[in-house]
């Protein structure tokens, strides 16, 4: 500036600065307008996507295997922990309304779980939880086990977790009938889990770890190509709970538990196995709930034996059959003691009376 006049370069610089100021003011107004008109809509939309909550207090039990606890009410949220079947959690909040999650609609619960590293809190979808009320604990456990037992398309993990769940709660069960039923389901779930382990999986985790853990509980049957629980375990269970209401059922399961091996047509073996299974059941429960099934099985075996002996008597060693007559007489006496007289029972009695006549040399 000389003599009160600005140079051309100075004027040009001022014009640029004024232009930028106007531009920033315009942008500021636009941002302000955006905030005034659109921010409330954004906040409203966010509020709409966050479900309203209810404060509550109650215990819940996990009703599935490997249930995910999440950081938020969405299936995309971070997984904080996986809850095993039968885990009891404390719920302190839930969504006010049911929320559609995938193809299912239900509440979400905010729960606390005692994990390996302390308390963990997060959200679990309600269809994977059940009520766990004080005073109803044992009945709830038994109902859940029954529910899981009949689950369709169960895999190794389902049965392994069911076994672990029962093993965890069994020592705390006081009701003798529930205890007996759970003890049976414990064996059955162990058997089912073992049956899911094919030969090519034996050395792969988690199957190898499972077999190593239960090497004293299972044996490998070459004939059937599968792992089995020794029949003695079922028998011991039926004897332990013989006086309970579940004793009848336990004995029937013991009679039908797979024993491994095969008789390969040897009639002596067929007869002795029958006396140790169906015969054993009838000896303990002559008029039991499964007497009809037991008598039907005995009748089938006796029909097979009598027909085989009559059609080809020279193919069998009769001297060995003489050793079985004592068992035949014992079984005959047991079946005659039945108070329920039926056509089937009478048929079996007649077959047992015929058997010694066709065993004669």
ZISUL-V445618 format. One record per residue. N is the residue number from 1. NEAR is the number of other C-alpha atoms within 10 Angstrom. D_CENTER is the distance of its C-alpha to the mean C-alpha in Angstrom with 2 decimals. Layout:
BEGIN
N NEAR D_CENTER
N NEAR D_CENTER
END
This chain:
BEGIN
1 8 92.54
2 6 96.30
3 5 98.91
4 6 96.24
5 7 94.69
6 10 91.18
7 10 90.91
8 9 89.11
9 9 86.30
10 10 85.67
11 10 85.60
12 10 83.11
13 11 80.79
14 11 80.93
15 12 80.06
16 10 76.92
17 11 75.81
18 11 76.46
19 12 74.51
20 12 71.48
21 12 71.68
22 11 71.73
23 12 68.78
24 12 66.69
25 12 67.72
26 12 66.63
27 12 63.23
28 12 62.89
29 12 63.64
30 12 61.08
31 11 58.42
32 12 59.50
33 12 59.40
34 12 55.91
35 13 54.74
36 11 56.39
37 10 55.13
38 12 51.81
39 12 50.21
40 12 49.57
41 12 47.86
42 12 45.63
43 10 44.78
44 11 44.10
45 11 41.79
46 11 39.86
47 11 39.59
48 10 38.37
49 9 35.45
50 11 34.36
51 16 32.66
52 11 34.15
53 15 32.14
54 13 31.84
55 11 31.83
56 12 29.33
57 12 27.70
58 14 24.43
59 17 21.08
60 21 17.90
61 24 14.23
62 23 12.00
63 24 9.41
64 20 8.00
65 21 7.79
66 15 11.44
67 19 13.29
68 19 17.02
69 26 19.68
70 21 22.95
71 18 26.63
72 17 27.62
73 23 26.65
74 16 26.12
75 15 23.69
76 9 26.50
77 12 26.71
78 13 26.17
79 15 22.71
80 15 23.26
81 17 19.92
82 13 16.20
83 21 14.08
84 19 10.90
85 25 8.05
86 25 10.05
87 17 13.33
88 21 16.24
89 20 19.00
90 19 22.49
91 23 23.60
92 15 27.39
93 17 28.02
94 24 26.80
95 19 28.50
96 13 31.03
97 14 30.17
98 14 27.09
99 17 26.93
100 12 26.15
101 15 23.65
102 8 23.32
103 5 22.96
104 10 21.48
105 14 23.63
106 15 22.67
107 18 23.73
108 28 23.30
109 24 23.03
110 25 24.77
111 23 22.79
112 18 23.44
113 18 21.00
114 13 22.12
115 12 21.58
116 7 23.02
117 6 26.30
118 8 26.61
119 10 25.86
120 14 24.63
121 20 25.26
122 20 24.28
123 23 23.08
124 26 19.60
125 23 19.27
126 20 18.77
127 15 16.38
128 17 13.66
129 22 14.79
130 17 15.24
131 15 18.13
132 20 18.13
133 13 21.40
134 9 23.45
135 8 23.63
136 10 20.40
137 14 18.03
138 19 16.86
139 15 16.55
140 17 14.57
141 22 12.01
142 17 11.86
143 13 11.78
144 19 8.82
145 22 6.77
146 14 8.55
147 11 8.02
148 17 4.31
149 16 5.36
150 9 8.18
151 10 7.25
152 7 10.00
153 6 10.59
154 14 7.30
155 14 8.85
156 18 9.26
157 15 8.29
158 20 4.72
159 24 4.65
160 21 7.35
161 20 6.31
162 27 3.99
163 24 7.29
164 16 9.41
165 19 8.60
166 23 9.47
167 15 12.31
168 11 13.62
169 14 14.00
170 17 14.97
171 9 18.56
172 10 19.26
173 17 18.44
174 10 21.84
175 10 21.33
176 14 21.64
177 16 19.90
178 20 16.75
179 22 17.03
180 24 17.44
181 20 14.49
182 22 12.16
183 20 13.99
184 22 13.36
185 19 9.58
186 21 9.99
187 19 12.12
188 20 10.24
189 21 7.14
190 24 10.16
191 21 11.95
192 19 9.62
193 24 9.49
194 23 13.23
195 16 13.93
196 18 13.06
197 21 15.86
198 12 19.11
199 10 22.49
200 7 23.42
201 12 20.46
202 15 21.02
203 12 23.34
204 10 21.60
205 10 19.58
206 13 16.73
207 20 16.55
208 13 19.81
209 13 18.78
210 16 15.68
211 20 18.05
212 12 20.72
213 11 18.67
214 13 17.68
215 12 20.99
216 10 21.90
217 16 18.77
218 18 19.03
219 15 22.00
220 15 22.84
221 15 24.17
222 10 26.94
223 9 27.34
224 12 23.90
225 12 23.40
226 18 19.94
227 24 18.59
228 21 18.27
229 23 17.86
230 17 21.36
231 16 22.00
232 12 23.67
233 14 20.46
234 23 19.54
235 18 23.19
236 14 23.40
237 19 20.49
238 25 22.25
239 13 25.50
240 13 24.28
241 20 23.10
242 17 25.74
243 12 27.35
244 17 24.34
245 14 23.52
246 18 20.43
247 21 22.79
248 21 23.53
249 20 19.97
250 26 19.32
251 28 22.59
252 26 21.85
253 20 18.64
254 26 20.84
255 25 23.46
256 15 21.29
257 19 19.40
258 15 20.59
259 16 23.55
260 19 24.63
261 10 28.20
262 11 30.20
263 13 33.25
264 8 34.99
265 10 37.06
266 11 38.39
267 20 38.89
268 18 39.07
269 13 35.63
270 17 34.25
271 21 35.81
272 15 34.78
273 16 31.14
274 18 31.29
275 20 32.85
276 14 30.21
277 23 27.36
278 24 28.44
279 27 31.59
280 21 29.80
281 26 27.78
282 25 31.03
283 20 32.84
284 15 30.53
285 19 29.91
286 22 32.85
287 17 32.28
288 19 28.53
289 12 26.05
290 18 25.46
291 21 29.14
292 16 29.81
293 13 27.13
294 22 28.42
295 23 32.02
296 17 31.36
297 17 29.97
298 22 32.95
299 20 35.39
300 11 34.21
301 15 34.66
302 21 38.03
303 15 39.20
304 13 38.44
305 21 40.23
306 20 43.26
307 12 43.77
308 16 43.51
309 18 46.01
310 11 48.41
311 9 48.45
312 9 48.86
313 16 49.87
314 10 51.51
315 9 48.35
316 16 46.87
317 13 48.00
318 16 48.91
319 11 49.63
320 11 45.95
321 17 45.16
322 15 47.43
323 11 45.00
324 15 42.36
325 14 44.61
326 11 43.68
327 16 39.99
328 19 41.14
329 13 43.21
330 13 40.46
331 19 38.01
332 18 40.83
333 14 41.60
334 17 38.00
335 23 37.66
336 15 41.09
337 13 40.05
338 17 37.65
339 9 38.91
340 11 37.53
341 12 39.99
342 10 38.77
343 8 40.17
344 13 37.22
345 20 37.77
346 14 41.48
347 14 40.90
348 22 38.89
349 19 41.66
350 13 44.27
351 18 42.41
352 22 42.16
353 14 45.87
354 13 46.70
355 17 44.77
356 16 47.40
357 10 50.18
358 16 48.81
359 21 48.08
360 12 51.78
361 12 53.63
END
